[in-house]
Amino acid sequence: MPLDDTEYLALLKDRAKESHVYKKFQLIGLEVAQFLEDEAHKSLYIKLAKTHGIRILRLAKDVAERKNVANKGAYFMKLLTLVGKQPHGKRSNNRK
């Protein structure tokens, strides 16, 4: 017996509530969005996780631990642009 339109729509709504994470970078991006309390931009964080990998998760955890940051998502993006300008594995040479 085929489903009528209302049953089919109800089935689709129930399926949409389930998680559809298939790749590691998708999970990392969703965790970053949760740490930064910025669920509205989770697709951005997934895309960033695909290009930057696990290191953005460490950065997001660091930003989440800071109590005096009002907009954690914006602060994270600013830090990511600064970190992105440095070569991998290198730190700034501010030491004398």
SENUKOL-194506 format. One record per atom (N, C-alpha, C, CB): z, x, y; residue in three letters. Coordinates in pm, 1 decimal, always signed. Each point is the difference from the previous one (the first is absolute). Glycine has a CB too. Layout:
       c3       c1       c2 rest
        Z        X        Y  ALA
...
REM end
This chain:
       c3       c1       c2 rest
     +0.0    +83.9   -116.6  MET
     +0.0    -83.9   +116.6  MET
     +0.0    +89.9   +124.8  MET
   +122.1   -186.2   -126.1  MET
   -220.6   +174.8   +211.8  PRO
     -7.8    +82.8   +121.0  PRO
   +104.6    -43.0   +103.1  PRO
   -245.6    +34.7    -41.6  PRO
   +281.3    +60.9   +127.4  LEU
    +97.8    -26.4   +105.8  LEU
    -66.2    -72.5   +116.0  LEU
   +130.7   +203.5    -67.0  LEU
    -57.7   -295.1   +127.4  ASP
    -53.6    -62.1   +120.6  ASP
    +29.8    +91.8   +119.4  ASP
    +31.4   -234.9    -97.5  ASP
    -80.4   +199.1   +213.8  ASP
    +10.1    +86.3   +118.3  ASP
   +144.2    +30.7    +39.3  ASP
   -215.1    -95.3    +77.4  ASP
   +302.7     -2.0    -80.4  THR
   +138.4    +23.9    +42.7  THR
    +72.7    +91.5    -98.1  THR
     +3.0   -224.7   +111.5  THR
    -27.9   +207.9   -240.7  GLU
    +62.7    +87.7    -99.5  GLU
    -50.5   +142.4    +13.7  GLU
    +23.9   -193.8   -155.6  GLU
   -152.6   +207.3   +180.8  TYR
    -59.6   +132.8    +15.5  TYR
    +55.5    +71.1   +123.3  TYR
   -208.2    -82.0   -113.5  TYR
   +221.2    +10.3   +224.8  LEU
    +56.4    +59.7   +120.8  LEU
   +145.8    +39.1    -20.4  LEU
   -157.9   -135.7   +138.0  LEU
   +233.6    +54.2   -208.9  ALA
   +139.5    +32.8    -29.3  ALA
     +8.1   +125.8    -87.8  ALA
    +62.2   -245.1    +18.0  ALA
   -153.2   +256.7   -113.5  LEU
     -4.3   +117.8    -86.0  LEU
    -32.1   +125.4    +80.7  LEU
    -71.3   -144.3   -192.2  LEU
    -21.8   +135.0   +285.0  LEU
    -34.2   +113.8    +85.4  LEU
   +116.5    +41.2    +89.3  LEU
   -237.7    -74.7     -3.6  LEU
   +311.1    -21.9    +57.7  LYS
   +115.9    +31.5    +83.8  LYS
   +107.7    +71.8    -80.5  LYS
    -50.2   -199.9   +142.8  LYS
    +70.6   +157.5   -266.0  ASP
    +99.9    +65.7    -84.1  ASP
    -42.1   +142.9    -33.6  ASP
    +64.5   -223.0    -95.4  ASP
   -191.8   +244.1    +68.1  ARG
    -49.3   +134.3    -31.2  ARG
     +6.3    +91.9   +120.4  ARG
   -148.8    -98.7   -172.0  ARG
   +134.6    +45.6   +292.1  ALA
     +2.5    +81.8   +121.8  ALA
   +139.1    +56.4    +26.7  ALA
   -185.5   -138.8    +93.7  ALA
   +288.5    +76.8   -146.4  LYS
   +136.7    +46.4    +21.5  LYS
    +32.7   +123.3    -84.2  LYS
    +65.5   -234.8    +52.4  LYS
   -142.8   +260.3   -156.6  GLU
    +24.0   +113.7    -87.4  GLU
    -50.2   +128.6    +65.3  GLU
    -17.9   -149.9   -201.5  GLU
    +78.4   +260.8   +163.4  SER
    -39.2   +130.6    +52.8  SER
   -132.1    +43.7    -62.6  SER
   +242.2    +61.7    +35.9  SER
   -325.8     -1.3    +45.0  HIS
   -128.0    +50.0    -46.8  HIS
    -11.4   +148.9    +28.6  HIS
   -104.2   -225.5    +37.2  HIS
   +201.7   +302.0    -78.1  VAL
     +0.3   +143.8    +20.8  VAL
    -55.5    +65.0   -125.3  VAL
   +198.7    -12.0   +158.3  VAL
   -308.8    +86.3   -141.8  TYR
    -64.9    +62.2   -113.8  TYR
     -1.9   +152.3    +10.2  TYR
   -138.6   -204.5    -23.6  TYR
   +150.3   +258.8   +142.8  LYS
     -8.7   +144.6    +21.4  LYS
   +129.0    +50.9    +62.8  LYS
   -250.1    -15.5    +26.6  LYS
   +276.3   +144.8    -43.5  LYS
   +121.0    +60.9    +52.4  LYS
     +4.5     -7.4   +152.8  LYS
     +5.2   +152.2   -198.7  LYS
   -119.3   -129.7   +265.9  PHE
     -0.9     -2.3   +145.9  PHE
    +31.0   -138.6    +54.9  PHE
   -165.3   +185.5     -2.9  PHE
   +132.1   -290.1    -71.1  GLN
    +32.9   -135.0    +44.5  GLN
   +151.4    -20.9     +0.9  GLN
   -219.3    -83.5    -91.2  GLN
   +284.5   +131.2    -12.7  LEU
   +145.0    -11.1     -7.1  LEU
    +66.2    +81.6   +110.3  LEU
    -15.8    -36.1   -247.3  LEU
    -34.8   +156.7   +271.5  ILE
    +54.7    +84.3   +106.5  ILE
    -14.3    -69.8   +134.9  ILE
    -56.5   +207.2   -132.2  ILE
    -59.5   -263.1   +159.8  GLY
    -22.2    -69.6   +126.9  GLY
    +92.1   -119.3    +18.4  GLY
   -235.2    +73.7     -9.1  GLY
   +257.5   -148.7    -96.7  LEU
    +90.4   -114.7     +9.0  LEU
   +144.4    +45.2    +21.3  LEU
   -154.3   -131.1   -148.1  LEU
   +193.4   +241.6    +85.2  GLU
   +135.3    +50.9    +20.5  GLU
    +18.9    +50.8   +142.6  GLU
    +11.5    +60.8   -242.5  GLU
   -114.4     +1.6   +298.0  VAL
     +6.1    +46.4   +139.1  VAL
    +19.5   -119.9    +92.4  VAL
   -148.8   +198.5    -53.9  VAL
    +74.0   -305.0    +31.1  ALA
    +13.6   -120.4    +82.6  ALA
   +140.7    -58.0     -8.7  ALA
   -243.1    -47.4    -33.7  ALA
   +303.4    +51.5    -83.7  GLN
   +136.4    -50.6    -15.2  GLN
   +100.9    +89.9    +70.5  GLN
    -65.3   -102.3   -218.6  GLN
    +51.0   +234.1   +204.8  PHE
    +91.6    +91.4    +67.4  PHE
     -5.1    -16.8   +151.1  PHE
    -27.2   +160.4   -188.3  PHE
    -93.0   -178.9   +241.2  LEU
    -16.8    -10.9   +144.6  LEU
    +22.0   -141.4    +51.1  LEU
   -159.2   +188.2    -11.8  LEU
   +186.0   -281.3    -78.7  GLU
    +19.0   -141.5    +34.7  GLU
   -120.2    -53.2    +77.4  GLU
   +249.1    +34.6     +5.4  GLU
   -368.6     -4.0    -58.1  ASP
   -124.9    -35.0    +66.7  ASP
    -99.0    -55.0   -102.9  ASP
    +39.2   +178.2   +176.7  ASP
     -5.1   -289.7   -236.6  GLU
    -82.7    -61.0   -103.5  GLU
   -135.6    -47.4    +54.0  GLU
   +209.7    -69.5   -116.7  GLU
   -218.5    +43.9   +245.9  ALA
   -124.7    -49.9    +58.5  ALA
   -112.5   +103.4     -7.0  ALA
   +135.8   -144.3   +151.9  ALA
   -100.2   +271.9   -159.1  HIS
   -101.3   +106.1     -2.0  HIS
     -6.2    +72.4   -134.1  HIS
    +34.1    +27.8   +244.2  HIS
     -3.1    -98.6   -352.3  LYS
     +4.9    +65.4   -130.3  LYS
   -136.5    +52.7    -44.3  LYS
   +190.0   -149.0    -59.3  LYS
   -298.1    +84.4    +98.3  SER
   -131.9    +51.2    -38.9  SER
    -29.3   +134.2    +68.2  SER
    -80.6   -236.8    -32.6  SER
   +129.3   +255.6   +154.2  LEU
    -14.1   +128.7    +68.4  LEU
    +74.8   +109.1    -75.2  LEU
    -23.4   -118.6   +219.9  LEU
   +144.5    +87.3   -263.1  TYR
    +80.0    +99.5    -71.1  TYR
    -59.6    +31.7   -137.2  TYR
   +203.6    -81.1   +121.6  TYR
   -266.0    -16.8   -185.6  ILE
    -68.6    +25.4   -127.4  ILE
   -117.0    +95.3    +23.2  ILE
    +67.2   -228.6    -87.4  ILE
   -142.3   +206.2   +193.2  LYS
   -112.9    +88.4    +31.4  LYS
    +49.2   +141.4    +31.7  LYS
   -130.3   -197.4    +87.4  LYS
   +238.8   +208.2    -12.8  LEU
    +56.2   +131.2    +30.6  LEU
    +51.1    +69.0   -126.1  LEU
    +62.0    -82.3   +228.3  LEU
     -4.2     +5.5   -320.2  ALA
    +48.7    +56.8   -126.0  ALA
   -115.6    +52.3    -84.2  ALA
   +195.3   -157.1     +5.0  ALA
   -309.0    +93.3     +6.0  LYS
   -116.8    +45.3    -76.0  LYS
    -49.1   +135.0    +50.8  LYS
    -63.7   -238.4    -42.5  LYS
    +71.7   +260.5   +172.8  THR
    -49.2   +126.1    +55.8  THR
   +106.3   +108.6     +5.9  THR
   -160.7   -131.9   +131.8  THR
   +288.1    +95.5   -108.8  HIS
   +104.9    +99.9    +18.8  HIS
    +88.7    +20.2   -122.4  HIS
     -3.5    -59.0   +238.4  HIS
     +5.0    -35.0   -328.5  GLY
    +79.2    +14.8   -121.3  GLY
   +148.2    -25.4    +20.0  GLY
   -167.0   +161.5    -75.3  GLY
   +246.1    -97.3     -9.1  ILE
   +143.4    -26.5     -7.2  ILE
    +75.6    +49.2   +122.2  ILE
    -18.2    +14.3   -245.1  ILE
    -38.4    +78.1   +320.5  ARG
    +74.9    +55.6   +112.7  ARG
    +29.6   -103.8   +108.1  ARG
   -106.3   +219.3    -47.6  ARG
    +25.9   -325.7    +57.1  ILE
    +31.3   -102.1   +100.6  ILE
   +122.8    -80.7    -40.2  ILE
   -242.7    -13.0    +60.8  ILE
   +271.1     +6.8   -190.4  LEU
   +119.4    -69.9    -44.7  LEU
   +124.9    +75.1    +45.1  LEU
   -125.7    -91.5   -198.0  LEU
   +122.1   +223.4   +188.8  ARG
   +113.3    +80.3    +47.2  ARG
    +19.7    -15.9   +150.5  ARG
    -40.7   +164.0   -185.2  ARG
    -69.7   -166.4   +258.3  LEU
     +6.4    -17.7   +144.8  LEU
    +55.2   -137.7    +35.6  LEU
   -193.9   +156.9    +26.8  LEU
   +151.3   -259.1    -99.6  ALA
    +48.4   -136.2    +25.6  ALA
   +149.3    -11.5    -29.0  ALA
   -227.4    -90.2    -56.1  ALA
   +274.4   +155.5    -49.8  LYS
   +143.6     -1.5    -30.8  LYS
    +78.9    +66.0   +112.0  LYS
    -50.8     +5.4   -245.8  LYS
     -2.7   +103.4   +299.2  ASP
    +66.7    +69.5   +110.1  ASP
     +8.8    -89.5   +123.1  ASP
    -83.0   +219.7    -88.9  ASP
    -25.5   -286.8   +121.2  VAL
     -1.5    -90.1   +116.0  VAL
    +94.6   -117.5    -23.7  VAL
   -238.5    +66.1    +51.9  VAL
   +244.0   -119.1   -173.5  ALA
    +85.6   -114.8    -30.6  ALA
   +148.2    +34.2    +14.8  ALA
   -176.1    -84.2   -156.2  ALA
   +211.9   +210.0   +131.3  GLU
   +140.0    +40.7     +9.8  GLU
    +46.8    +16.4   +144.3  GLU
    -25.8   +112.9   -218.9  GLU
    -65.4   -100.9   +311.9  ARG
    +36.1    +18.0   +140.8  ARG
    +41.6   -134.8    +59.0  ARG
   -160.5   +196.2    +21.7  ARG
   +280.2   -200.5    +30.0  LYS
    +55.8   -126.3    +49.9  LYS
    -45.5    -35.0   +140.9  LYS
   +195.1    +41.3   -143.9  LYS
   -232.7    +58.3   +223.9  ASN
    -31.2    -25.4   +140.5  ASN
   -148.2    -27.1    +26.0  ASN
   +192.3   +144.0    +56.8  ASN
   -271.5   -167.6   -159.0  VAL
   -142.1    -27.2    +17.2  VAL
    -20.9   -151.2     +4.1  VAL
    -63.1   +216.1   -118.4  VAL
     +7.1   -263.7   +228.5  ALA
    -20.3   -144.9    +15.9  ALA
   -122.2    -47.7    -77.7  ALA
   +106.8    +11.7   +226.2  ALA
   -218.8    +58.3   -213.6  ASN
   -123.3    -37.7    -67.6  ASN
    -33.3   +108.0   -102.1  ASN
    -83.8   -127.6   +203.9  ASN
   +128.7   +108.8   -326.8  LYS
    -14.3   +102.1   -102.9  LYS
   -146.0    +25.4    -36.8  LYS
   +223.5    -65.6    -86.5  LYS
   -305.1    -38.5    +87.5  GLY
   -141.6    +16.0    -32.9  GLY
    -72.8    +87.7   +100.4  GLY
     +5.5   -222.8   -107.8  GLY
    +19.8   +201.3   +235.2  ALA
    -64.7    +80.2   +104.7  ALA
    +49.1   +144.1     -3.8  ALA
    -22.8   -205.1   +142.7  ALA
   +151.3   +222.7   -165.0  TYR
    +56.2   +134.8     -7.4  TYR
    -56.2    +74.9   -120.7  TYR
   +210.2    -80.7   +113.0  TYR
   -224.2    +10.9   -224.6  PHE
    -58.7    +58.8   -119.8  PHE
   -143.4    +45.6    +25.3  PHE
   +147.1   -145.7   -140.6  PHE
   -225.1    +61.8   +207.6  MET
   -140.3    +35.7    +27.4  MET
     -7.7   +121.4    +92.2  MET
    -67.7   -240.9    -28.8  MET
   +156.6   +249.1   +127.3  LYS
     +2.2   +115.2    +89.7  LYS
    +32.1   +127.4    -77.7  LYS
    +70.6   -148.7   +190.6  LYS
    +30.8   +143.0   -276.3  LEU
    +34.7   +116.2    -80.8  LEU
   -111.9    +36.3    -96.7  LEU
   +240.5    -62.1    +20.0  LEU
   -307.9    -37.1    -74.0  LEU
   -109.3    +26.4    -93.9  LEU
   -114.7    +72.1    +68.9  LEU
    +64.6   -202.8   -131.3  LEU
    -93.9   +167.0   +255.9  THR
   -106.6    +70.7    +71.5  THR
    +40.7   +143.6    +29.4  THR
    -75.3   -216.3   +101.4  THR
   +202.8   +239.3    -71.9  LEU
    +46.5   +136.2    +25.3  LEU
     -0.7    +83.7   -127.8  LEU
   +141.3    -86.1   +188.1  LEU
    -96.9    +27.1   -297.5  VAL
     +0.6    +70.7   -128.5  VAL
   -142.8    +23.2    -48.2  VAL
   +222.9   -102.8    -57.7  VAL
   -310.8     +7.6    +84.1  GLY
   -138.8    +11.4    -44.1  GLY
    -75.1   +112.9    +65.8  GLY
     +3.4   -240.0    -39.9  GLY
    +40.9   +285.7   +157.3  LYS
    -67.1   +108.8    +69.6  LYS
    +37.0   +136.5    -56.8  LYS
     -3.6   -141.3   +203.8  LYS
   +116.4   +147.2   -276.8  GLN
    +41.7   +126.3    -60.1  GLN
    -68.0    +16.4   -135.3  GLN
   +222.3    -10.2   +120.3  GLN
   -260.7   +132.3   -155.9  PRO
    -56.0    +23.0   -133.5  PRO
   +104.0    -29.6   -107.4  PRO
   -154.6   +174.7    +93.8  PRO
   +109.1   -209.8   -212.8  HIS
    +89.9    -31.4   -109.6  HIS
    +86.3   +119.7    -35.1  HIS
   -164.8   -165.6    -86.8  HIS
   +293.7   +141.1    +68.0  GLY
    +90.8   +104.8    -40.7  GLY
    +46.2    +91.4   +111.8  GLY
   -109.6    -11.1   -215.5  GLY
    +62.3     -8.6   +335.1  LYS
    +37.7    +84.9   +113.4  LYS
    +98.0    -75.0    +88.0  LYS
   -222.6   +118.3     -6.2  LYS
   +312.9    -45.7    +64.7  ARG
    +92.6    -56.6    +97.2  ARG
    -29.5    +63.4   +134.2  ARG
   +178.1    -40.7   -176.0  ARG
   -129.0    -22.4   +279.6  SER
    -23.9    +55.9   +132.9  SER
    +72.5   +133.4    +15.0  SER
    -26.8   -231.9    +94.5  SER
    -28.1   +319.6    -15.5  ASN
    +55.6   +133.4    +19.4  ASN
    +84.1     +6.7   +125.5  ASN
   -194.8    +96.7   -119.1  ASN
   +292.9   -182.6   +130.3  ASN
    +87.4     -2.7   +116.9  ASN
   +114.4   +100.0    -13.0  ASN
    -58.8   -240.3    +33.7  ASN
    +75.9   +295.7   -152.5  ARG
   +107.2    +97.4    -19.3  ARG
    -39.1   +133.2    +59.6  ARG
    +72.4   -117.1   -208.2  ARG
    +27.0   +187.9   +261.2  LYS
    -27.1   +133.0    +58.2  LYS
    +77.1   +106.0    -72.1  LYS
    -42.3   -102.5   +220.6  LYS
REM end
